[in-house]
Amino acid sequence: MAKPYFDKVTILGVGLLGASFALALRKKKLCREIVGYGRKENNLKKAKRLKIIDSYNLDAKKACSDSDLVVFSIPVGKFIDTAVKIKGSLKKGALVTDVGSVKGRLVRDMESLMPRGINFVGSHPIAGSNKNGIGAANAELFSGAQCIVTPTKKTDIKALKKITALWKNLGAETVNLNADEHDRVYAAVSHLPHIIAYALVNAVSDIDSSYIKFAGQGFKDSTRIASSSPEIWRDISLMNKKNILKSIKVFKRNLETLGRHIQKSNSTALEKEFKKAKALKEDV
């Protein structure tokens, strides 16, 4: 497997994923210089102090100047505006990728915004934490994780091979997936669970907020991801709206089925549903 090397890398958004990406690049010696960009200068100063990045710029366009690789690690709702701002500073031959949880139309829009000679390849590492920020950053975050790469018919083959090799060198197992299919899959297995976790915490609060202090490990495990960034999940929810609403509809149908079995004290049917779920979960 070829080992890609980048002279200068720009990380747009030095949070958990962006900082972990930078640390992984350093550990694997895949670049010479890392520049960070973000809205909060204190966070960027901390990242520099911790040697996650070498320098930073509060101007995205300047941060991307002369970079060989630009990584979008900002909330997906800000991708397009930021891409418009930086495209004039991207040098010919540069690669642009991301770590976003939404693909679909966003991939095609990002691709269309790239100037001639610059390639965007969408990617989504299935790695993360309920903890946010650079304090939780980890050079091994992507090791053993899946990374979904979403090439289109327009994707340059050399660019695709280089991005794929990059993720493999960071320890991830890459899988190619159509961008629209990606959004259908992750609406079900990622976006829906996050929404349910938020809803579950709010539901208990509506019943009686004092009950939460009595919660055991089961509740904590089920709602761990409700500690994720509200800003990130707001954008994901709205940008994958159609698929998420379909998933919510199916979830509600399953919840109502369980409710009917409980209402009728139908122990056989209830146990059957639980056994079905248990068997499926054990196959994961």
C-alpha positions as CSV (number, residue, x, y, z in Angstrom):
1,M,0.0,0.0,0.0
2,A,1.4,3.4,-1.0
3,K,2.1,5.8,1.8
4,P,0.7,9.2,0.9
5,Y,2.7,12.3,2.0
6,F,1.5,15.9,2.2
7,D,3.8,18.8,2.6
8,K,1.1,21.1,4.1
9,V,-2.2,20.1,5.5
10,T,-5.1,22.4,6.6
11,I,-7.6,21.2,9.2
12,L,-10.8,23.2,9.0
13,G,-12.3,22.7,12.5
14,V,-9.9,21.5,15.2
15,G,-12.4,19.7,17.4
16,L,-12.3,16.0,18.4
17,L,-12.2,14.6,14.8
18,G,-10.0,17.3,13.4
19,A,-7.5,17.2,16.2
20,S,-7.4,13.4,16.2
21,F,-6.8,13.5,12.4
22,A,-3.9,15.9,13.0
23,L,-2.4,13.7,15.7
24,A,-2.7,10.6,13.6
25,L,-1.0,12.3,10.7
26,R,1.9,13.3,12.9
27,K,2.2,9.8,14.5
28,K,2.3,8.2,11.0
29,K,4.6,10.9,9.7
30,L,2.3,11.6,6.7
31,C,3.0,15.4,6.5
32,R,5.4,18.2,7.3
33,E,3.1,21.0,8.5
34,I,-0.4,21.2,9.9
35,V,-2.4,24.5,9.9
36,G,-5.6,24.8,11.9
37,Y,-8.6,27.0,11.3
38,G,-11.6,27.6,13.6
39,R,-13.8,30.2,15.1
40,K,-12.4,30.1,18.6
41,E,-8.9,31.4,18.9
42,N,-8.4,30.1,22.4
43,N,-9.1,26.6,21.1
44,L,-6.6,27.0,18.3
45,K,-4.0,28.4,20.7
46,K,-4.5,25.3,22.9
47,A,-4.1,23.1,19.9
48,K,-0.8,24.8,19.0
49,R,0.4,24.6,22.6
50,L,-0.4,20.9,22.6
51,K,1.5,20.5,19.3
52,I,-1.6,19.2,17.5
53,I,-1.1,21.9,14.9
54,D,1.9,24.0,13.9
55,S,0.1,27.2,13.3
56,Y,-3.4,28.6,12.8
57,N,-5.4,31.2,11.0
58,L,-8.8,32.7,11.8
59,D,-9.3,33.3,8.0
60,A,-10.2,30.0,6.3
61,K,-9.0,31.2,2.9
62,K,-5.5,32.1,4.3
63,A,-5.4,28.9,6.3
64,C,-5.8,26.9,3.1
65,S,-3.3,28.7,1.0
66,D,-0.7,26.4,-0.6
67,S,-2.0,23.3,1.2
68,D,-1.8,19.9,-0.4
69,L,-4.6,18.5,1.7
70,V,-7.6,20.3,3.1
71,V,-9.8,18.5,5.6
72,F,-13.3,19.7,6.4
73,S,-14.0,18.9,10.1
74,I,-16.5,21.7,10.7
75,P,-20.3,21.2,11.1
76,V,-21.7,20.0,7.8
77,G,-24.0,22.9,7.6
78,K,-21.0,25.2,7.1
79,F,-19.4,23.2,4.3
80,I,-20.7,25.1,1.3
81,D,-20.1,28.6,2.6
82,T,-16.6,27.7,3.7
83,A,-15.9,26.0,0.3
84,V,-17.0,29.1,-1.5
85,K,-14.6,31.2,0.7
86,I,-11.5,29.1,0.2
87,K,-11.8,27.9,-3.4
88,G,-9.8,30.9,-4.7
89,S,-6.8,30.0,-2.4
90,L,-6.7,26.3,-3.2
91,K,-3.6,25.4,-5.2
92,K,-3.7,23.2,-8.3
93,G,-3.4,19.5,-7.4
94,A,-4.7,19.9,-3.9
95,L,-6.9,17.3,-2.4
96,V,-10.0,18.1,-0.3
97,T,-11.8,15.7,1.9
98,D,-14.0,15.7,5.0
99,V,-15.1,13.7,8.1
100,G,-18.8,14.6,7.9
101,S,-21.7,12.4,8.7
102,V,-23.8,13.5,5.8
103,K,-23.0,12.9,2.1
104,G,-25.6,12.7,-0.6
105,R,-26.2,16.0,-2.3
106,L,-23.5,17.6,-0.2
107,V,-20.8,15.6,-1.9
108,R,-22.0,16.6,-5.4
109,D,-22.2,20.3,-4.3
110,M,-18.7,20.2,-2.8
111,E,-17.4,18.5,-6.0
112,S,-19.0,21.2,-8.2
113,L,-17.4,24.0,-6.2
114,M,-13.8,22.7,-6.7
115,P,-11.7,24.7,-9.2
116,R,-10.2,22.9,-12.1
117,G,-7.3,20.6,-11.0
118,I,-8.6,20.3,-7.4
119,N,-10.4,17.2,-6.3
120,F,-12.9,16.6,-3.5
121,V,-13.4,13.0,-2.2
122,G,-16.0,12.6,0.5
123,S,-15.1,10.5,3.5
124,H,-16.8,9.6,6.8
125,P,-14.7,7.8,9.5
126,I,-17.0,5.9,11.8
127,A,-15.2,7.0,14.9
128,G,-15.9,9.5,17.6
129,S,-16.9,10.0,21.2
130,N,-19.6,11.6,23.2
131,K,-16.8,13.9,24.5
132,N,-16.1,17.0,22.4
133,G,-13.1,19.0,21.7
134,I,-9.3,18.6,21.5
135,G,-9.1,17.4,25.1
136,A,-10.6,14.1,23.9
137,A,-8.4,13.9,20.8
138,N,-6.6,10.7,20.2
139,A,-4.1,9.7,17.5
140,E,-5.5,6.1,17.5
141,L,-9.2,7.2,17.1
142,F,-9.3,5.9,13.5
143,S,-7.4,2.7,14.2
144,G,-9.6,-0.3,13.4
145,A,-12.5,2.0,12.5
146,Q,-14.5,1.9,9.3
147,C,-14.2,4.8,7.0
148,I,-16.8,5.2,4.3
149,V,-15.5,6.8,1.1
150,T,-18.1,8.2,-1.3
151,P,-16.7,8.6,-4.8
152,T,-19.0,9.8,-7.6
153,K,-18.8,9.3,-11.4
154,K,-16.7,12.4,-11.6
155,T,-14.1,11.4,-8.9
156,D,-10.6,11.4,-10.1
157,I,-9.2,7.9,-9.7
158,K,-5.8,9.1,-8.5
159,A,-7.4,11.3,-5.9
160,L,-9.6,8.4,-4.7
161,K,-6.6,6.1,-4.4
162,K,-4.7,8.7,-2.4
163,I,-7.5,9.4,0.0
164,T,-8.2,5.7,0.4
165,A,-4.5,5.1,1.1
166,L,-4.5,8.0,3.6
167,W,-7.3,6.5,5.7
168,K,-5.7,3.0,5.5
169,N,-2.4,4.5,6.8
170,L,-4.3,6.0,9.7
171,G,-5.5,2.6,10.6
172,A,-9.0,2.7,9.1
173,E,-10.8,0.0,7.0
174,T,-12.2,1.8,4.0
175,V,-15.5,1.0,2.2
176,N,-16.7,2.7,-0.9
177,L,-20.4,3.6,-0.9
178,N,-22.6,5.7,-3.1
179,A,-23.2,9.1,-1.4
180,D,-27.0,8.7,-1.3
181,E,-26.9,5.2,-0.1
182,H,-24.5,6.4,2.7
183,D,-27.2,8.8,3.9
184,R,-29.9,6.1,3.9
185,V,-27.7,3.7,5.9
186,Y,-26.5,6.3,8.5
187,A,-29.9,7.8,8.9
188,A,-30.9,4.4,10.4
189,V,-27.7,3.3,12.2
190,S,-26.4,6.6,13.5
191,H,-28.7,9.6,13.0
192,L,-31.8,7.9,14.4
193,P,-30.0,6.5,17.5
194,H,-28.7,10.0,18.3
195,I,-32.2,11.5,18.0
196,I,-33.7,8.8,20.1
197,A,-31.0,9.4,22.8
198,Y,-31.8,13.1,22.9
199,A,-35.5,12.3,23.0
200,L,-35.1,9.7,25.8
201,V,-33.3,12.2,28.1
202,N,-35.9,14.8,27.4
203,A,-38.8,12.3,28.0
204,V,-37.4,11.4,31.4
205,S,-37.0,15.0,32.2
206,D,-40.6,15.7,31.2
207,I,-41.8,12.8,33.5
208,D,-39.7,14.2,36.4
209,S,-36.3,15.7,36.0
210,S,-35.3,14.5,39.5
211,Y,-35.5,10.9,38.3
212,I,-32.3,11.2,36.2
213,K,-30.1,11.2,39.3
214,F,-31.4,7.6,40.0
215,A,-30.3,6.4,36.5
216,G,-28.2,3.3,36.4
217,Q,-25.7,2.1,33.8
218,G,-28.4,1.0,31.4
219,F,-29.8,4.5,31.0
220,K,-26.3,6.0,30.8
221,D,-25.3,3.5,28.1
222,S,-28.5,4.2,26.1
223,T,-28.1,7.9,26.3
224,R,-24.3,8.4,26.2
225,I,-24.5,9.9,22.7
226,A,-27.0,12.6,23.9
227,S,-23.8,14.3,25.2
228,S,-22.7,14.9,21.6
229,S,-22.5,18.4,20.1
230,P,-26.0,19.9,19.6
231,E,-24.6,22.1,16.8
232,I,-23.2,19.1,14.9
233,W,-26.4,17.1,15.3
234,R,-28.7,20.0,14.4
235,D,-27.0,20.3,11.0
236,I,-26.9,16.5,10.4
237,S,-30.6,16.2,11.3
238,L,-31.6,19.0,8.9
239,M,-29.3,18.0,6.0
240,N,-30.4,14.3,6.1
241,K,-34.0,15.2,6.9
242,K,-35.8,13.0,4.4
243,N,-34.0,9.8,5.4
244,I,-34.2,10.5,9.1
245,L,-37.9,11.2,9.0
246,K,-38.4,7.8,7.3
247,S,-36.3,6.1,10.0
248,I,-38.3,7.9,12.7
249,K,-41.5,6.6,11.2
250,V,-40.3,3.0,11.3
251,F,-39.0,3.5,14.8
252,K,-42.4,4.8,16.0
253,R,-44.1,1.9,14.4
254,N,-41.9,-0.5,16.3
255,L,-42.4,1.4,19.6
256,E,-46.2,1.4,19.1
257,T,-46.1,-2.4,18.5
258,L,-44.4,-2.9,21.8
259,G,-46.9,-0.5,23.4
260,R,-49.8,-2.5,22.1
261,H,-48.3,-5.8,23.4
262,I,-47.8,-4.2,26.8
263,Q,-51.3,-2.8,26.8
264,K,-52.8,-6.2,26.1
265,S,-50.5,-8.0,28.5
266,N,-49.5,-10.1,25.5
267,S,-46.4,-11.7,27.1
268,T,-45.7,-14.1,24.2
269,A,-45.7,-11.4,21.5
270,L,-43.7,-9.1,23.7
271,E,-41.0,-11.7,24.4
272,K,-40.9,-12.6,20.7
273,E,-40.1,-8.9,19.8
274,F,-37.4,-8.8,22.5
275,K,-35.9,-12.1,21.3
276,K,-35.9,-10.8,17.7
277,A,-34.0,-7.7,18.7
278,K,-31.6,-9.6,20.9
279,A,-30.7,-12.0,18.1
280,L,-30.1,-9.2,15.7
281,K,-28.0,-7.3,18.2
282,E,-25.8,-10.3,18.9
283,D,-25.0,-10.6,15.2
284,V,-23.5,-7.0,15.1
